[in-house]
């Protein structure tokens, strides 16, 4: 039997910032209603309690004042390199998936030059010039999209080994007057991928993706604060939460099924669903709808690990961070073993959805 080339993960890493922010840290915020830009009549205690019920977020981690996204990405990358035991000079590419570039403390202005992959390479002191470094900016799905690009490189024979990082510092782009600012958190995750020859399918088996820009692009944008008479040159995440929820519920299960169909496996063959996390109820509803497509019943808890309760929404960092935590035995009740089938899937600004089916080496 002839051997084929597959993209496999040979090491992973993550970085969870030290600064802990609980829901109580938002008690003194001045929250406004995005529907009419008027201050809420409800108390912050009531607002925060409802937020907790909807999202299941108790706390999140934020970057320290002297850290930016590329710093977090480099720390996760260093962890992945150490876990894999490879020489950094053996890499052939570095891809960083993110949303906003580097953002210094005290501002929310994105710095996209130089790109974050170049910054990560710089922080890691990798001097070999042939190791190409570039970014994927594709909303919350950026890391999954970066994995799809890395897979194309490896399957085509252009490169054999690379570093794929997902990192975001969302705490500096959330509108402090919008309840949704409590969702956002900071972090980074990374994996080392390489070409593996195998007679049987392994690693990335398939992917599926879609972009619905014409009708849906405006439901998640950067815009001015919802508080009137605020400096409009400052741009924050503006999210139409109910519409994002509807879009995700309607479309994510179908993309996951499309990827499964391409891989020639069914949901019953999947051991873990690693999904981007911004709202636990949303993720549970997506998983239930996916299960219904296969006429399956039961709870999603065993196959869909959740980190949102303690880590919040770390955007492009969510899935690689979760993968690393499970691989290293840091998520009680969850493990990833050789031969396990995984789904990596995400939805975000664009609107973009993607899914990768991955068989653990």
N, C-alpha and C positions, 0 to 999 in steps of 0.2 A: 504494500500500500504506500502511495506517495505521501510525502509530508507537505503540509502547508505552513505558511507563516501567520502567526497570530500575535496580537498585542497583549502582553501580560504585565501585571503589576508585580514587581519584585521587592518593593519596599514602600513603606508609608510613614508619614509624619504629620504632626499637627502642633499648633500653638494656640493655647487658650489664655487670653490676657489675664493679668493678675487683679485688675480693678473690678471688684464685685459691685454691681448696682442692683439693689432690690426694688420692688415696686414702691416701697415706702419712700425711696429717694425722689419720687415724682409728686409727693404730696403738696409741695409748694409751687408746682407749676401752674401757670395761668392758661387753662385749656379753652379753646374756642370751637364752636360747631362749624364744620366745613360747609354745611348746607346754607348758612346765612351769615357766617363770619362774626357771630355774636358770642359773647362769653356764656359758657354753660351755666344754667341755674343750679344744676346738681353739684353736690360737694365733690371734691377730688376723691374722697374715700369711696363714694358711690361709683364714680367713673372708673377708678382703679379696680374695684371689685368686679364690675361688669367686664372689664378688659380681661381680668384673670379667668373668669368663667368662659369667655369666648376663645381665648388663645391658649390657656393653661400655662402662661408664662409667669413665673414667680421672680426670676432674677435673670440677669444677663451679665456678660463681661465686656468691659470697655478697654481700649488701648490706653496706655499711660501717655502723659503729655508729650514725652520725648519720642513716642513711637508713631510711625505712619504705616500705611498698608504694606509697603515694600519691606519694612522691618519685620512685620508679622509673617509675611510670606517667606522671607529668608530664614526665619527661625523654624518654620514648618519644614522648609526644604532641607535645612541642616539635619533635622530629626529624621527625615526620609532617607537622606544619604547615609546617615549613621546606621539606620535600621537595615538598609540594603547591603551595607559593607562595600559599596563600590567606590572607585576613585572618581571624584567629580570631573576630572579631565576626560573620563570615558563617556560623558554625556555628549550628545550631538545636537540637542536642542533644549531650550527652556521656554515653556509657555506659561504665562500667568493669566488666569481668568479672574476678572474683577468688574466692578461697576464704575468707580469714581476716581481711580488713580490714587496718588498720594495726596492727603489733605492734612495740613499742619494744624496743630492744636490752636484754637482761637479763631479759626476761619472755617468756611465750608467751600473754599475755592479748590477745584480739582487741579492737580498738576499731572499732566499726561506726558510731559517731556522732561527727562527721558522716560521711555516706557518702563513699566514696573518690572518686566522680565530682565531688562538691562540693569535696573537697580538691584534686583535679587542676585544677579550674577556678580555685580560689584560687591554687594555685602558678603557674598560667599568667597570673594577673592579668587574667582575662576578667571584666569587670564587668557586661556586658550581662545583665540579670536574666531576659530571656525565653529564654535558652539553658538549657533544662532539663537537669539533671544527676542521674543515678541509677545504681544498681548492679544487676548480675546476679550472684547467688551461686549457682552451679550446678556446683560441683566443678571438675574439670579441664576439662570442656566449656564453661566460663563464657564464654570469648571467642566461640566458635562460636555459643553461644546468644544472646549479645549481637548478633551479626551477623544472626541470624534475626529478632530484635526490630527491629533497625534497618531491615532489609528490609521488614518489615511497615509501619513508619512511612512509609517512602518510597513503597512501592507504593500505599498508601492515599491519598497526597497530603497527609498531615498535615505532614510535613517534607520538605525537599529536600536537606539536607546535615548531616552529623554526624561526630563523632569516636567511634571504638570502640576501647577500650583493653583489653588483657589483661595483668594484672600479678599477681605473687605473690612473697612472701618466705617460702618454705617452710622455710628453714634454722632458723627460730625455733619451728617447731611439730613438728619431727621429734624423736622420743624418742632421746636420745643413747645409750641402752642397747639400742636395736633396730638390727639390721643395716640395716634399710630407711632409716635416717636418712641413709645415704650416697647414696641416690637423689636426695634433694631439693636443689633449687637455687633461685636467685632471678633475677628478670629481668622485663622488660616489653616489650611490642610494641604498636603502634597503627596504625590506618589511618584515613584520611579517606574517607568514603563520600558519594556524592551521587546525585541522580536524573539519569538519562540517557535521553533520548528516542532510540529506535532502531527501525528497521523489522525488523531481525534481532535475535534474542536475544543479550544480552550481560550481563556482570555476574553477579549471583546468578540462576541458572536454576531452582534447586529446592532443597528441603531435606527431611530426614526426621529423626525423633527418637523416642525412647522412654524411659520411666522404669519400672524394675522394682523397686518399693519393698518390696512385701510379703515377698518371699522373699530379697531381696538387699541391702536397705538397711544391714544390720548388718555387712557385710564390709569396710566402710571408714568408720570413725567417728573421733571424738575421744574419747580415754579416758585413764586413768592410765598411768604408765610401767609397762613390763613388769618393771622391777626391783622386787622386794619392798621394803616399808617406805619407799617414796618418797612424798612429799607428794602426796596424791590430788587436791588442788585444782588442781594443774598438769595440763593436758590436752594430750595429744600425738596425732599421727596414729597410729591403730591400723589396720593393713591386713593382712587375711588374704590374703597374696600369691597362694597357689595358687588360691584361689577367685576372686580378681579376674582371674587369668590365664584360668581356665576360662570365666568369664562373658564376658570380652572376645572370646575366640576364637570362642565360640558365637554371639555377637550382633552384633559390629561389622560383619563382612562383609555381613550381611543389610541393615543400615541403610544402608550405603554403596550397595548395589545398589538399594534402594528409592529413594534420592535420584537415582541414575542413571536408573532407569526413569521417574521423574517428569519428568526433563529430556529424555527421549527419546534418550539417547545410551548407548553401551556403554563398558565399561572400556577397550577398544582405542582409544577417542577421547580418553582422558585422558592429559595430558602430565605431570602431577605429582600425587602423593598426599601432601598435607601432613597428617600424623597426629600427634596428641599422643604424646609420647615419655616413657615411664617404664622401658622395658625393650626393648632392640633386638630380642631374639629374639621377644618377643611381637609387636612391630610387623611383623616379617618374616613371622611365622606368619599374622597377620591378612591381610596383603597376598596371601600365597600362597593362602589360603582364598578370598579375593575373586576372585583370578585363576581358581581352579578353578570358581567359579560361572559363569564365561564360557568354560570349557574352554580357558583360556590357559596356556601354559607359559613358563618362563624365570625370570630373576632380577628381583627387585623393586628392585634398586639404582639403575637408571636413572630410575625414576619416583618413588621414595620417598626423598627426601633425609633424612639423619640428622644431627642436631646433638647427640644425647645423649652421645656420647663425650667432648665437651669442655664441654658446658653442663649436663648432667644433666637432671633433670625439673623444668622451670620451670612446670609446671601450665598455668594459663590463658594464660601468656605464650608458650608453646612455638610455636604455629602462627603468630601474627602476627609473632613475632621471625624465624622461619624464612622467612616470605614476604618480609619486608623485606631480610634478608640475601641472598636469591636475587635479588631485584629490583635490588639495588645491586651485584651482581657479587661478593659476598663469600663465596660457596660454590662452590668449584672443581668444575667438571663439571656445574653446574646453571644453568639460566637459565629465565626466564619471559618469553615473547614475546606480542605482541598476537595474540589469537585462540586462545591456549592454553586448554585446559580443565583445571581443577584440582578436586580434592576436598579440602575441609577436614573432618576427622573426628576425634572425640574420645570418650573414655569415662572415667567417673569416678564419684565418690561419689553415691549416690542409690538404686540405680545408674542413671546417665544415659548415654545415647549420643546423639550427633547427627552429622549430615553435611550439608554444603552443597556443591552443585555450582556452580562459578564459572567464567565465561568471561572471560578477560583482555581489557580494553578495548583 
